[in-house]
């Protein structure tokens, strides 16, 4: 049984990081629809370990993750856009 991917090769995983293959999990940049940020992947991995070995149930929340764009013009954002907050 193979692991399902989208047309770009990203792995399709559920909110709890499970794939369609038994006992195979996916976190980080390789997963379709996930933020491509190292800190979120690290946290998702820690939460997965706690679910697998400590009986916890918390999953990664990808909403309102602070991020920035590294350009000569400094920029950062978190939360809702001005349009979405109205």
N, C-alpha and C positions, 0 to 999 in steps of 0.2 A: 504494500500500500504506500503510495507516494504522498508527499505533502502538497496540498493545494497552494498554487500561487496565482497572482493576477498576471495580466499581460506584460507588466514591467518586471516580473520576477520576484516581486515582494510576496512574502509568506502571508497567507490568510490565517489569522488567529483570532480567537474569541477574547472577550474582555479579561478573562482570567489567564490569558497567554497560552491556552491549549490550542493545538492544531487538530486537524482531522485524523492524524495518526496517533494511536494510543501511546501515552507516555512520552510524547514529543511536544516540547514547549518552544515558543519563540518570543523574544523580547528585542527591543531596540530598533535600530535603523532598518533591519531586514523585514519588518512587519508592515503590511499595508495599513496606511492611515495613522501611523504613529509619528510623533515628533522625532525628528532626527537630531536629538540633543543627548550628549553623553550623560549629563546628570539624571535625565529621566530614565534612560536605559539602566543606569546603576540602581536607581530606586526600584524600578520594576523588577530587576533581578533579586534585590534584597527581599521584596515583598513575595516573590515567587518562592524563594527558599523558605520563608516563614510559613507559607501555605503548605508546602510540601513536607516540612519536617517539624513544624511547631504547632500545627493544627489551627493556624490563623486563617482568616477569610478575607482580609483587606486586599483590594486590587489597586493598581495604579490609577490615579485620577489625572487625566491629561488636560483638564480644563483649567484655564487661567494660569498657565505655566509662564513664568517670567522669561523673556527672551530678549535678545538684542541683535542688531545687525552691525558687523564690524566694517565700517566704511570711514572715510575721512570726515563725513558728517555724522556726529554721534546720534544714535537713535536707540530707544528702548521702549518696551511696552509690557503691559500686564493687564489682565481683565478685559472688560468689554470695550469695544470701540465706541467713539462718541455716537455714531449712528445707531448701534445696537442698544445703547443705554437709554435712548429716548423712548 
